[in-house]
Amino acid sequence: MKSAEVLVVEGWLPDYAIEEALTEFKTGSYRLVITTGGTIEKGNYLSEYKNFAEVSAATFKKLGLESDKVVAVPTPMVIKDRSYASAAEFKRWLSNSNLQLQSINIFSLDVHTRRSWLLFKKLLTPNIKVGAIAAKTQDYDPNEWWGYSQGVRTILDEGIAYIYARFLNWKA
């Protein structure tokens, strides 16, 4: 969706995707970037940030986005259904905020974007319109994904995860 009010960015994205999200924010008509994400499982003792939402929010600020335009919405620690948990935590946060939204765009990476869009849409519609924007992966050529082991793993993993989220996960 082109004219969303808020850009919701999944915090686990690589830096190049965060840079793409910043470009999207600057060229769109967004009021805020809201970052989501769960606990950092490796290097937690070495970092001042304890979750991906805070890391990506700090990255946006380091890249020049004004602090008042970025909100981190950390996801509680879960071992299952992390994308769903991020969408649910965003919905919880939104219901406790003064922010009245009609539309958001979820910003994620490559084929994972479809699943995130599905989960956010399940939880937020019909009250909020949910669009999706996918950053292009640098891990493999998406046009020839079958020629890269990472491409095959990603497509298979995300395909299975999408089917699970769409047909087997009855939370939403």
Backbone as a printed PyTorch tensor [residue, N CA C, xyz], in Angstrom:
tensor([[[  0.8570,  -1.1660,   0.0000],
         [  0.0000,   0.0000,   0.0000],
         [  0.9050,   1.2320,   0.0000]],

        [[  0.6080,   2.1320,  -0.8590],
         [  1.5010,   3.2730,  -1.0340],
         [  1.4030,   4.3170,   0.0750]],

        [[  0.2220,   4.6670,   0.5190],
         [  0.0890,   5.8170,   1.4150],
         [ -0.2410,   5.4180,   2.8490]],

        [[  0.5830,   4.6010,   3.4430],
         [  0.3830,   4.2030,   4.8310],
         [  0.9380,   5.2740,   5.7690]],

        [[  0.4130,   5.2870,   6.9870],
         [  0.8270,   6.2920,   7.9680],
         [  2.0890,   5.8970,   8.7260]],

        [[  2.2700,   4.6010,   8.9240],
         [  3.3850,   4.0950,   9.7200],
         [  4.0810,   2.9800,   8.9550]],

        [[  5.4080,   2.9560,   9.0480],
         [  6.2100,   1.8780,   8.4850],
         [  6.6640,   0.9960,   9.6440]],

        [[  6.1940,  -0.2430,   9.6670],
         [  6.5740,  -1.2010,  10.7100],
         [  7.7010,  -2.0570,  10.1460]],

        [[  8.8620,  -1.9870,  10.7700],
         [ 10.0600,  -2.6570,  10.2680],
         [ 10.4490,  -3.7780,  11.2210]],

        [[ 10.6190,  -4.9760,  10.6560],
         [ 11.0590,  -6.0970,  11.4760],
         [ 12.5280,  -5.8970,  11.8350]],

        [[ 12.8140,  -5.9380,  13.1130],
         [ 14.1240,  -5.5550,  13.6240],
         [ 15.2660,  -6.4870,  13.3070]],

        [[ 14.9950,  -7.7120,  12.9460],
         [ 16.0570,  -8.6830,  12.6700],
         [ 16.6860,  -8.4860,  11.2960]],

        [[ 16.2030,  -7.5440,  10.5090],
         [ 16.6870,  -7.3590,   9.1430],
         [ 18.1630,  -6.9560,   9.1230]],

        [[ 18.8740,  -7.3670,   8.0560],
         [ 20.2660,  -6.9280,   7.9200],
         [ 20.3400,  -5.4210,   7.6690]],

        [[ 21.5140,  -4.8580,   7.9030],
         [ 21.6910,  -3.4080,   7.7800],
         [ 21.2820,  -2.8700,   6.4120]],

        [[ 21.5970,  -3.5850,   5.3350],
         [ 21.2410,  -3.0770,   4.0090],
         [ 19.7260,  -2.9610,   3.8550]],

        [[ 18.9590,  -3.8420,   4.5040],
         [ 17.4940,  -3.7580,   4.4450],
         [ 16.9840,  -2.6030,   5.3080]],

        [[ 17.6470,  -2.3460,   6.4290],
         [ 17.2870,  -1.1850,   7.2600],
         [ 17.5240,   0.0970,   6.4520]],

        [[ 18.6020,   0.1390,   5.6960],
         [ 18.8660,   1.3040,   4.8340],
         [ 17.7600,   1.4590,   3.7870]],

        [[ 17.2910,   0.3490,   3.2060],
         [ 16.1800,   0.4010,   2.2460],
         [ 14.9040,   0.9080,   2.9240]],

        [[ 14.6780,   0.4510,   4.1540],
         [ 13.4980,   0.8960,   4.9010],
         [ 13.5710,   2.3930,   5.1830]],

        [[ 14.7530,   2.8900,   5.4840],
         [ 14.9230,   4.3280,   5.7180],
         [ 14.6040,   5.1170,   4.4450]],

        [[ 15.0580,   4.6310,   3.3080],
         [ 14.7320,   5.2740,   2.0310],
         [ 13.2260,   5.2610,   1.7970]],

        [[ 12.5940,   4.1280,   2.0740],
         [ 11.1330,   4.0270,   1.9420],
         [ 10.4480,   5.0470,   2.8480]],

        [[ 10.9080,   5.1580,   4.0870],
         [ 10.3240,   6.1160,   5.0260],
         [ 10.4460,   7.5360,   4.4880]],

        [[ 11.6310,   7.8780,   4.0240],
         [ 11.8810,   9.2520,   3.5590],
         [ 11.1170,   9.5920,   2.2900]],

        [[ 10.8830,   8.6200,   1.4230],
         [ 10.1790,   8.8980,   0.1760],
         [  8.6650,   8.7240,   0.3040]],

        [[  8.2270,   8.1030,   1.3890],
         [  6.7940,   7.9170,   1.6130],
         [  6.2220,   9.0400,   2.4490]],

        [[  4.9750,   8.8900,   2.8400],
         [  4.3160,   9.9170,   3.6580],
         [  4.0870,   9.3930,   5.0730]],

        [[  5.0610,   8.6870,   5.5950],
         [  4.9480,   8.0690,   6.9200],
         [  5.1680,   9.0820,   8.0350]],

        [[  4.5000,   8.8310,   9.1500],
         [  4.7100,   9.6490,  10.3370],
         [  5.7670,   9.0420,  11.2460]],

        [[  5.8210,   7.7030,  11.2820],
         [  6.7030,   6.9930,  12.2140],
         [  7.2720,   5.7360,  11.5870]],

        [[  8.4290,   5.3310,  12.0970],
         [  8.9580,   3.9860,  11.8970],
         [  8.7890,   3.2860,  13.2330]],

        [[  8.1510,   2.1350,  13.2110],
         [  8.0290,   1.3230,  14.4270],
         [  8.7680,   0.0210,  14.1650]],

        [[  9.7440,  -0.2650,  15.0230],
         [ 10.5390,  -1.4740,  14.8660],
         [ 10.0250,  -2.5460,  15.8260]],

        [[ 10.0490,  -3.7800,  15.3510],
         [  9.6210,  -4.9120,  16.1780],
         [ 10.7700,  -5.9000,  16.2760]],

        [[ 10.6650,  -6.8220,  17.1950],
         [ 11.6770,  -7.8720,  17.2510],
         [ 11.9030,  -8.3920,  18.6460]],

        [[ 12.3310,  -9.6300,  18.6760],
         [ 12.5240, -10.3490,  19.9230],
         [ 13.9320, -10.2490,  20.4700]],

        [[ 14.1480, -11.0550,  21.4690],
         [ 15.3940, -11.0940,  22.2220],
         [ 16.5750, -11.4940,  21.3440]],

        [[ 17.6900, -10.8250,  21.5650],
         [ 18.9310, -11.2010,  20.8860],
         [ 19.4980, -12.4010,  21.6300]],

        [[ 19.6930, -13.4840,  20.9140],
         [ 20.0960, -14.7310,  21.5520],
         [ 21.6040, -14.9360,  21.5830]],

        [[ 22.3440, -14.1720,  20.8310],
         [ 23.7950, -14.3140,  20.8070],
         [ 24.4290, -12.9380,  20.9360]],

        [[ 25.4020, -12.8060,  21.8140],
         [ 26.0720, -11.5340,  22.0090],
         [ 25.3310, -10.5970,  22.9430]],

        [[ 24.2980, -11.0980,  23.5710],
         [ 23.4740, -10.3010,  24.4650],
         [ 24.3040,  -9.6580,  25.5820]],

        [[ 25.2990, -10.3710,  26.0720],
         [ 26.1260,  -9.8420,  27.1600],
         [ 27.0470,  -8.7220,  26.6960]],

        [[ 27.2800,  -8.6410,  25.4100],
         [ 28.2050,  -7.6590,  24.8600],
         [ 27.5090,  -6.4040,  24.3510]],

        [[ 26.2040,  -6.4470,  24.2260],
         [ 25.4660,  -5.3490,  23.6140],
         [ 24.6390,  -4.5920,  24.6370]],

        [[ 24.5090,  -3.3060,  24.4150],
         [ 23.6190,  -2.5190,  25.2630],
         [ 22.1620,  -2.7590,  24.8980]],

        [[ 21.9320,  -3.3490,  23.7190],
         [ 20.5780,  -3.6330,  23.2520],
         [ 20.2510,  -5.0950,  23.5120]],

        [[ 19.0780,  -5.3640,  24.0200],
         [ 18.7040,  -6.7270,  24.4010],
         [ 17.7200,  -7.3730,  23.4350]],

        [[ 17.2470,  -6.6070,  22.4490],
         [ 16.3040,  -7.1620,  21.4720],
         [ 16.4930,  -6.4750,  20.1260]],

        [[ 15.9680,  -7.1310,  19.0910],
         [ 16.1400,  -6.6300,  17.7320],
         [ 15.3780,  -5.3300,  17.4790]],

        [[ 14.2870,  -5.1020,  18.1950],
         [ 13.5460,  -3.8490,  18.0220],
         [ 14.4260,  -2.6670,  18.4030]],

        [[ 15.1480,  -2.7790,  19.5210],
         [ 16.0250,  -1.6960,  19.9810],
         [ 17.2330,  -1.5250,  19.0590]],

        [[ 17.8030,  -2.6420,  18.5750],
         [ 18.9550,  -2.5620,  17.6690],
         [ 18.5750,  -1.8140,  16.3950]],

        [[ 17.4520,  -2.1870,  15.7970],
         [ 17.0750,  -1.5450,  14.5430],
         [ 16.6560,  -0.0890,  14.7690]],

        [[ 16.0030,   0.2120,  15.8860],
         [ 15.6560,   1.6060,  16.1830],
         [ 16.9270,   2.4450,  16.3280]],

        [[ 17.9160,   1.9130,  17.0320],
         [ 19.1950,   2.6240,  17.1800],
         [ 19.8970,   2.7790,  15.8330]],

        [[ 19.7650,   1.7770,  14.9700],
         [ 20.3680,   1.8530,  13.6390],
         [ 19.7270,   2.9710,  12.8280]],

        [[ 18.3950,   3.0760,  12.8700],
         [ 17.7170,   4.1730,  12.1720],
         [ 18.2260,   5.5200,  12.6660]],

        [[ 18.3770,   5.6600,  13.9670],
         [ 18.8610,   6.9230,  14.5290],
         [ 20.2950,   7.1950,  14.0900]],

        [[ 21.1360,   6.1730,  14.0900],
         [ 22.5350,   6.3250,  13.6640],
         [ 22.6080,   6.7370,  12.1910]],

        [[ 21.6430,   6.2700,  11.3950],
         [ 21.5930,   6.6230,   9.9740],
         [ 20.9680,   7.9990,   9.7280]],

        [[ 20.5750,   8.6870,  10.8050],
         [ 20.1220,  10.0690,  10.6670],
         [ 18.6440,  10.3250,  10.8730]],

        [[ 17.8580,   9.2950,  11.1560],
         [ 16.4320,   9.5250,  11.3940],
         [ 16.2400,  10.1310,  12.7840]],

        [[ 15.3990,  11.1380,  12.8570],
         [ 15.1530,  11.8300,  14.1240],
         [ 14.5750,  10.8630,  15.1630]],

        [[ 15.0060,  11.0050,  16.3870],
         [ 14.5850,  10.1080,  17.4790],
         [ 13.0800,  10.0740,  17.6650]],

        [[ 12.4150,  11.2050,  17.4590],
         [ 10.9670,  11.2470,  17.6640],
         [ 10.1820,  10.5680,  16.5350]],

        [[ 10.8750,  10.1030,  15.5170],
         [ 10.2250,   9.4090,  14.3940],
         [ 10.3650,   7.8880,  14.4970]],

        [[ 11.0510,   7.3990,  15.5450],
         [ 11.3320,   5.9660,  15.6850],
         [ 10.8320,   5.4630,  17.0370]],

        [[ 10.0860,   4.3560,  17.0070],
         [  9.6110,   3.7220,  18.2390],
         [  9.9620,   2.2420,  18.1790]],

        [[ 10.6130,   1.7450,  19.2200],
         [ 10.9150,   0.3170,  19.3220],
         [  9.8090,  -0.3750,  20.1110]],

        [[  9.2920,  -1.4620,  19.5530],
         [  8.2730,  -2.2750,  20.2320],
         [  8.8330,  -3.6990,  20.3560]],

        [[  9.5710,  -3.9510,  21.4400],
         [ 10.1830,  -5.2730,  21.6250],
         [  9.1420,  -6.3700,  21.8290]],

        [[  9.4740,  -7.5300,  21.3220],
         [  8.6280,  -8.7090,  21.4820],
         [  9.1480,  -9.5240,  22.6510]],

        [[  8.2720,  -9.9700,  23.5480],
         [  8.7310, -10.8240,  24.6450],
         [  9.3690, -12.1070,  24.1050]],

        [[ 10.2100, -12.7150,  24.9220],
         [ 10.8920, -13.9460,  24.5340],
         [  9.8730, -15.0510,  24.2510]],

        [[  9.9680, -15.6380,  23.0680],
         [  9.1450, -16.7850,  22.6860],
         [ 10.0470, -17.7840,  21.9730]],

        [[  9.6790, -19.0490,  22.0130],
         [ 10.4610, -20.0530,  21.2960],
         [  9.7270, -20.5550,  20.0660]],

        [[  8.5120, -20.0950,  19.8850],
         [  7.6640, -20.5440,  18.7920],
         [  6.8450, -19.3610,  18.2870]],

        [[  6.5990, -19.3140,  17.0020],
         [  5.7360, -18.2810,  16.4090],
         [  6.2530, -16.8630,  16.6610]],

        [[  7.5360, -16.6410,  16.3700],
         [  8.1470, -15.3320,  16.6250],
         [  7.5030, -14.2100,  15.8100]],

        [[  7.2170, -14.4650,  14.5320],
         [  6.6010, -13.4180,  13.7050],
         [  5.2060, -13.0810,  14.2140]],

        [[  4.4490, -14.1020,  14.5990],
         [  3.1290, -13.8690,  15.1740],
         [  3.2510, -13.0670,  16.4710]],

        [[  4.2260, -13.4340,  17.3070],
         [  4.4190, -12.7360,  18.5840],
         [  4.7390, -11.2670,  18.3550]],

        [[  5.5270, -10.9610,  17.3290],
         [  5.8360,  -9.5550,  17.0220],
         [  4.5840,  -8.7980,  16.5830]],

        [[  3.7780,  -9.4270,  15.7480],
         [  2.5310,  -8.7880,  15.3120],
         [  1.5830,  -8.5840,  16.4880]],

        [[  1.4800,  -9.5840,  17.3560],
         [  0.6020,  -9.4800,  18.5310],
         [  1.0850,  -8.3990,  19.4910]],

        [[  2.3870,  -8.3040,  19.6810],
         [  2.9310,  -7.2730,  20.5730],
         [  2.7190,  -5.8880,  19.9870]],

        [[  2.8550,  -5.7570,  18.6720],
         [  2.5660,  -4.4800,  18.0170],
         [  1.1120,  -4.0900,  18.2480]],

        [[  0.2100,  -5.0410,  18.0730],
         [ -1.2220,  -4.7640,  18.2840],
         [ -1.4780,  -4.3490,  19.7340]],

        [[ -0.8400,  -5.0400,  20.6920],
         [ -0.9860,  -4.6960,  22.1110],
         [ -0.4640,  -3.2870,  22.3750]],

        [[  0.7310,  -3.0060,  21.8410],
         [  1.3240,  -1.6930,  22.0240],
         [  0.4140,  -0.6110,  21.4340]],

        [[ -0.0950,  -0.8650,  20.2430],
         [ -0.9460,   0.1000,  19.5540],
         [ -2.2150,   0.3840,  20.3610]],

        [[ -2.8130,  -0.6370,  20.9420],
         [ -4.0410,  -0.4430,  21.7200],
         [ -3.7860,   0.3650,  22.9910]],

        [[ -2.5420,   0.3850,  23.4830],
         [ -2.1960,   1.1590,  24.6820],
         [ -1.6110,   2.5280,  24.3570]],

        [[ -1.4270,   2.8210,  23.0740],
         [ -0.8570,   4.1080,  22.6760],
         [ -1.9920,   5.0680,  22.3150]],

        [[ -1.6230,   6.2940,  22.0920],
         [ -2.5950,   7.2980,  21.6460],
         [ -2.6310,   7.4010,  20.1220]],

        [[ -1.9000,   6.5330,  19.4700],
         [ -1.7930,   6.5660,  18.0200],
         [ -3.0340,   5.9520,  17.3890]],

        [[ -3.7250,   6.7340,  16.5990],
         [ -4.9020,   6.2590,  15.8720],
         [ -4.4910,   6.0420,  14.4200]],

        [[ -4.4380,   4.7840,  14.0000],
         [ -3.9680,   4.4620,  12.6560],
         [ -5.0830,   3.8930,  11.7950]],

        [[ -4.9850,   4.1920,  10.5080],
         [ -5.8760,   3.5740,   9.5290],
         [ -5.1010,   2.6280,   8.6240]],

        [[ -3.7560,   2.8290,   8.5420],
         [ -2.9700,   1.9990,   7.6310],
         [ -1.5080,   1.9200,   8.0520]],

        [[ -0.9140,   0.7570,   7.7890],
         [  0.5190,   0.5580,   8.0030],
         [  1.0850,  -0.2030,   6.8020]],

        [[  2.3800,  -0.1000,   6.6480],
         [  3.1150,  -0.9810,   5.7530],
         [  4.1000,  -1.7680,   6.6060]],

        [[  4.1150,  -3.0710,   6.4420],
         [  5.1070,  -3.9120,   7.0990],
         [  6.2910,  -4.0310,   6.1510]],

        [[  7.4940,  -3.8190,   6.6670],
         [  8.7070,  -3.8810,   5.8600],
         [  9.5330,  -5.0530,   6.3510]],

        [[  9.7900,  -5.9960,   5.4520],
         [ 10.5490,  -7.1840,   5.8290],
         [ 11.5010,  -7.5540,   4.7020]],

        [[ 11.9930,  -8.7690,   4.7310],
         [ 13.0060,  -9.2020,   3.7760],
         [ 12.4940, -10.3220,   2.8970]],

        [[ 12.5910, -10.1080,   1.5970],
         [ 12.4020, -11.1560,   0.6080],
         [ 11.1000, -11.9220,   0.8510]],

        [[ 11.1280, -13.2360,   0.7360],
         [  9.9120, -14.0470,   0.8040],
         [  9.3000, -14.1030,   2.2100]],

        [[ 10.0560, -13.7530,   3.2360],
         [  9.4910, -13.7140,   4.5930],
         [  8.3760, -12.6620,   4.6970]],

        [[  8.4320, -11.6640,   3.8430],
         [  7.4780, -10.5570,   3.8930],
         [  6.0350, -11.0330,   3.7760]],

        [[  5.7900, -12.0180,   2.9210],
         [  4.4170, -12.4950,   2.7310],
         [  3.8400, -13.0500,   4.0400]],

        [[  4.6430, -13.7870,   4.7870],
         [  4.1620, -14.3560,   6.0510],
         [  3.9190, -13.2480,   7.0790]],

        [[  4.8410, -12.3150,   7.1730],
         [  4.6390, -11.2090,   8.1200],
         [  3.3870, -10.4220,   7.7700]],

        [[  3.2020, -10.1460,   6.4860],
         [  2.0070,  -9.4340,   6.0300],
         [  0.7520, -10.1970,   6.4250]],

        [[  0.7440, -11.5010,   6.1970],
         [ -0.4020, -12.3380,   6.5530],
         [ -0.7210, -12.2290,   8.0490]],

        [[  0.2810, -12.3320,   8.8830],
         [  0.0630, -12.3220,  10.3320],
         [ -0.3840, -10.9530,  10.8340]],

        [[  0.2560,  -9.8940,  10.3720],
         [ -0.1700,  -8.5490,  10.7700],
         [ -1.5900,  -8.2770,  10.2810]],

        [[ -1.8750,  -8.7050,   9.0650],
         [ -3.2160,  -8.5080,   8.5060],
         [ -4.2640,  -9.2760,   9.3100]],

        [[ -3.9730, -10.5230,   9.6790],
         [ -4.8970, -11.3240,  10.4930],
         [ -5.2330, -10.6220,  11.8080]],

        [[ -4.2280, -10.0000,  12.4020],
         [ -4.4310,  -9.3870,  13.7160],
         [ -5.0140,  -7.9760,  13.6660]],

        [[ -4.8000,  -7.2510,  12.5830],
         [ -5.1610,  -5.8250,  12.5710],
         [ -6.3920,  -5.4660,  11.7450]],

        [[ -6.7280,  -6.2730,  10.7430],
         [ -7.8830,  -5.9220,   9.9260],
         [ -9.1580,  -6.3800,  10.6250]],

        [[-10.2400,  -5.7130,  10.4260],
         [-10.5380,  -4.6930,   9.4200],
         [-10.2380,  -3.2680,   9.8730]],

        [[ -9.7950,  -3.0670,  11.1100],
         [ -9.5900,  -1.7040,  11.6150],
         [ -8.4360,  -0.9730,  10.9540]],

        [[ -7.3900,  -1.7090,  10.5890],
         [ -6.1970,  -1.0970,  10.0020],
         [ -5.8640,  -1.8200,   8.7070]],

        [[ -5.6480,  -1.0590,   7.6560],
         [ -5.2100,  -1.6410,   6.3860],
         [ -3.7200,  -1.9430,   6.4920]],

        [[ -3.3330,  -3.1220,   5.9890],
         [ -1.9440,  -3.5590,   6.0990],
         [ -1.3770,  -3.8260,   4.7040]],

        [[ -0.3320,  -3.0930,   4.3620],
         [  0.4050,  -3.3310,   3.1320],
         [  1.7440,  -3.9580,   3.4610]],

        [[  2.4870,  -4.3380,   2.4460],
         [  3.7830,  -4.9850,   2.6600],
         [  4.7980,  -4.5150,   1.6330]],

        [[  6.0230,  -4.3610,   2.0980],
         [  7.1450,  -4.0050,   1.2370],
         [  8.2820,  -4.9610,   1.5620]],

        [[  8.8560,  -5.5660,   0.5300],
         [  9.9300,  -6.5350,   0.7060],
         [ 11.2570,  -5.9670,   0.2250]],

        [[ 12.2320,  -5.9760,   1.1090],
         [ 13.5910,  -5.6480,   0.6900],
         [ 14.1420,  -6.8400,  -0.0870]],

        [[ 14.9530,  -6.5680,  -1.0610],
         [ 15.5460,  -7.6300,  -1.8700],
         [ 16.7530,  -8.2100,  -1.1340]],

        [[ 16.7890,  -9.5160,  -1.0450],
         [ 17.8910, -10.1780,  -0.3550],
         [ 19.2050, -10.0210,  -1.1180]],

        [[ 20.3020, -10.0210,  -0.3870],
         [ 21.6300, -10.0380,  -0.9910],
         [ 22.2870, -11.4060,  -0.8160]],

        [[ 21.5470, -12.3570,  -0.2320],
         [ 22.0930, -13.6910,   0.0300],
         [ 22.1010, -14.5890,  -1.2080]],

        [[ 21.2680, -14.2830,  -2.1800],
         [ 21.1760, -15.0600,  -3.4190],
         [ 20.4080, -14.2370,  -4.4420]],

        [[ 20.4570, -14.6550,  -5.6920],
         [ 19.7120, -13.9770,  -6.7480],
         [ 18.2710, -14.4970,  -6.7120]],

        [[ 17.3000, -13.6790,  -6.3190],
         [ 15.9170, -14.1460,  -6.2190],
         [ 15.3410, -14.6500,  -7.5380]],

        [[ 15.8790, -14.1940,  -8.6520],
         [ 15.3990, -14.6480,  -9.9530],
         [ 15.9200, -16.0310, -10.3210]],

        [[ 16.9450, -16.4700,  -9.6050],
         [ 17.5110, -17.8060,  -9.8320],
         [ 17.7970, -18.4730,  -8.4870]],

        [[ 16.8350, -18.3950,  -7.5780],
         [ 17.0080, -18.8860,  -6.2120],
         [ 17.4040, -20.3510,  -6.1600]],

        [[ 16.9460, -21.1510,  -7.1370],
         [ 17.2090, -22.5890,  -7.1520],
         [ 18.6870, -22.9090,  -7.3920]],

        [[ 19.4480, -21.9350,  -7.8210],
         [ 20.8660, -22.1400,  -8.0810],
         [ 21.7580, -21.8360,  -6.8990]],

        [[ 21.1680, -21.5140,  -5.7620],
         [ 21.9210, -21.1570,  -4.5600],
         [ 21.3900, -21.9760,  -3.3930]],

        [[ 22.2890, -22.5610,  -2.6180],
         [ 21.8180, -23.3580,  -1.4790],
         [ 21.0150, -22.4920,  -0.5100]],

        [[ 21.4510, -21.2470,  -0.2840],
         [ 20.7010, -20.3510,   0.5970],
         [ 19.3320, -20.0320,   0.0130]],

        [[ 19.2410, -19.8920,  -1.2840],
         [ 17.9600, -19.6320,  -1.9380],
         [ 17.0020, -20.7870,  -1.7680]],

        [[ 17.4810, -22.0020,  -1.9830],
         [ 16.6370, -23.1950,  -1.8260],
         [ 16.1730, -23.3150,  -0.3760]],

        [[ 17.0910, -23.1460,   0.5770],
         [ 16.7170, -23.2390,   1.9960],
         [ 15.6820, -22.1740,   2.3640]],

        [[ 15.9010, -20.9610,   1.9060],
         [ 14.9790, -19.8710,   2.2340],
         [ 13.5940, -20.1250,   1.6490]],

        [[ 13.5210, -20.4750,   0.3880],
         [ 12.2250, -20.6990,  -0.2620],
         [ 11.4860, -21.8620,   0.4080]],

        [[ 12.1840, -22.9600,   0.6590],
         [ 11.5360, -24.1060,   1.3070],
         [ 11.1020, -23.7660,   2.7280]],

        [[ 11.9990, -23.1780,   3.5090],
         [ 11.6670, -22.8220,   4.8960],
         [ 10.4870, -21.8580,   4.9580]],

        [[ 10.5410, -20.8160,   4.1450],
         [  9.4670, -19.8200,   4.1740],
         [  8.1630, -20.3790,   3.6060]],

        [[  8.2600, -21.2470,   2.6210],
         [  7.0480, -21.8840,   2.0890],
         [  6.3450, -22.7150,   3.1530]],

        [[  7.1130, -23.5100,   3.8640],
         [  6.5550, -24.3290,   4.9560],
         [  6.0060, -23.4290,   6.0640]],

        [[  6.7620, -22.4060,   6.4270],
         [  6.3250, -21.4980,   7.4970],
         [  5.0530, -20.7420,   7.0980]],

        [[  4.9360, -20.3740,   5.8300],
         [  3.7240, -19.6840,   5.3730],
         [  2.5190, -20.6150,   5.4660]],

        [[  2.6750, -21.8480,   5.0190],
         [  1.5760, -22.8270,   5.1040],
         [  1.1710, -23.0300,   6.5620]],

        [[  2.1490, -23.1210,   7.4470],
         [  1.8660, -23.2530,   8.8770],
         [  1.0700, -22.0400,   9.3740]],

        [[  1.5530, -20.8490,   9.0480],
         [  0.8850, -19.6300,   9.5210],
         [ -0.5050, -19.4840,   8.9160]],

        [[ -0.6560, -19.8690,   7.6890],
         [ -1.9380, -19.6880,   6.9780],
         [ -2.9870, -20.7230,   7.3720]],

        [[ -2.5640, -21.9630,   7.5110],
         [ -3.5520, -23.0400,   7.6760],
         [ -3.4940, -23.7870,   9.0090]],

        [[ -2.3610, -23.7670,   9.6860],
         [ -2.2270, -24.5870,  10.8920],
         [ -2.1750, -23.7990,  12.1900]],

        [[ -1.8060, -22.5560,  12.1260],
         [ -1.7180, -21.7320,  13.3260],
         [ -3.0500, -21.0020,  13.5040]],

        [[ -3.8270, -21.4110,  14.4630],
         [ -5.1850, -20.8740,  14.6300],
         [ -5.2600, -19.7410,  15.6420]],

        [[ -4.1230, -19.1720,  16.0180],
         [ -4.1240, -18.0930,  17.0130],
         [ -4.9040, -16.8720,  16.5470]],

        [[ -4.7230, -16.5280,  15.3010],
         [ -5.3500, -15.2960,  14.8170],
         [ -6.6220, -15.5640,  14.0660]]])
